[in-house]
Amino acid sequence: MNLREDSAARTRAALVDSGLRLAESLGLAAVSVNVLVAELGVSKGTFFHHFGSRANYLLALHREFHERLQADIDAAIAPHPPGRTRLLAGSTAYLDACLRDRGVKALLLELHADRRQPAVRAALTHFLR
C-alpha cells in the first residue's frame, strides 16, 4: 500500500469510527453527513468519495460493528475446545459487546426497521442472511 492509499484507508476508518461513536452518543437520526464531517474536520467531498451516499455509509457502520463483534467472539472462544466452555465464552463475548456498544446495536436495529430507507433495509436483510 502506498502513502496515498494508506492515508485514504485511515480517513475511511476514522469516518467509520466517528460514526460508531456518534451513533452511540447521539442516535441514528443525528448522525448526519454534516455532523460527521464537522467532527472529523473533513469535507463532504471526502465523505462522498469514500462512501458515495449516507445509505452506503450506514451499511459500512453495520459491517464494522459485526466485524468487531465477530473478532471479539473469535478471540474469546479461541483457547477453548468445542463444548460448553466455548459456548459460554462466545455467548459472554457477544453479550458483553452488545452491552458495551448498546447504542450502536440499537441504531442497527432501528436502521433495519426504518421503512424510509428501503435500499439500506434491503442490503441489511441480505447482509444478515
Contacts in CASP RR format, 6 or more apart in sequence:
PFRMAT RR
TARGET T0000
AUTHOR 0000-0000-0000
METHOD contacts of the structure
MODEL  1
MNLREDSAARTRAALVDSGLRLAESLGLAAVSVNVLVAELGVSKGTFFHH
FGSRANYLLALHREFHERLQADIDAAIAPHPPGRTRLLAGSTAYLDACLR
DRGVKALLLELHADRRQPAVRAALTHFLR
1 9 0 8 1.000
8 50 0 8 1.000
11 42 0 8 1.000
11 46 0 8 1.000
11 50 0 8 1.000
12 50 0 8 1.000
14 40 0 8 1.000
15 36 0 8 1.000
15 40 0 8 1.000
15 42 0 8 1.000
15 46 0 8 1.000
15 47 0 8 1.000
15 50 0 8 1.000
15 51 0 8 1.000
15 57 0 8 1.000
16 60 0 8 1.000
16 61 0 8 1.000
16 64 0 8 1.000
18 36 0 8 1.000
18 39 0 8 1.000
18 40 0 8 1.000
19 31 0 8 1.000
19 36 0 8 1.000
19 39 0 8 1.000
19 61 0 8 1.000
20 61 0 8 1.000
20 64 0 8 1.000
20 65 0 8 1.000
20 101 0 8 1.000
20 104 0 8 1.000
22 30 0 8 1.000
22 31 0 8 1.000
22 35 0 8 1.000
22 36 0 8 1.000
22 39 0 8 1.000
23 31 0 8 1.000
23 61 0 8 1.000
23 103 0 8 1.000
23 104 0 8 1.000
23 107 0 8 1.000
24 101 0 8 1.000
24 102 0 8 1.000
24 103 0 8 1.000
24 104 0 8 1.000
26 35 0 8 1.000
27 103 0 8 1.000
27 106 0 8 1.000
27 107 0 8 1.000
28 58 0 8 1.000
28 107 0 8 1.000
28 110 0 8 1.000
28 111 0 8 1.000
28 114 0 8 1.000
31 107 0 8 1.000
32 54 0 8 1.000
33 44 0 8 1.000
33 47 0 8 1.000
33 48 0 8 1.000
33 54 0 8 1.000
33 57 0 8 1.000
34 44 0 8 1.000
36 47 0 8 1.000
37 43 0 8 1.000
37 44 0 8 1.000
37 46 0 8 1.000
37 47 0 8 1.000
47 57 0 8 1.000
51 57 0 8 1.000
51 60 0 8 1.000
55 117 0 8 1.000
55 119 0 8 1.000
55 120 0 8 1.000
55 123 0 8 1.000
58 111 0 8 1.000
58 117 0 8 1.000
58 120 0 8 1.000
59 120 0 8 1.000
59 123 0 8 1.000
59 124 0 8 1.000
59 127 0 8 1.000
61 104 0 8 1.000
61 107 0 8 1.000
61 108 0 8 1.000
62 108 0 8 1.000
62 111 0 8 1.000
62 124 0 8 1.000
62 127 0 8 1.000
63 127 0 8 1.000
65 101 0 8 1.000
65 104 0 8 1.000
65 105 0 8 1.000
65 108 0 8 1.000
66 127 0 8 1.000
68 97 0 8 1.000
68 101 0 8 1.000
69 94 0 8 1.000
69 97 0 8 1.000
72 93 0 8 1.000
72 94 0 8 1.000
72 96 0 8 1.000
72 97 0 8 1.000
73 90 0 8 1.000
73 93 0 8 1.000
73 94 0 8 1.000
73 97 0 8 1.000
75 93 0 8 1.000
76 89 0 8 1.000
76 90 0 8 1.000
76 92 0 8 1.000
76 93 0 8 1.000
77 86 0 8 1.000
77 89 0 8 1.000
77 90 0 8 1.000
77 93 0 8 1.000
80 86 0 8 1.000
80 89 0 8 1.000
98 105 0 8 1.000
108 124 0 8 1.000
111 117 0 8 1.000
111 120 0 8 1.000
111 121 0 8 1.000
111 124 0 8 1.000
112 121 0 8 1.000
112 124 0 8 1.000
112 125 0 8 1.000
112 128 0 8 1.000
113 121 0 8 1.000
114 120 0 8 1.000
114 121 0 8 1.000
115 121 0 8 1.000
END
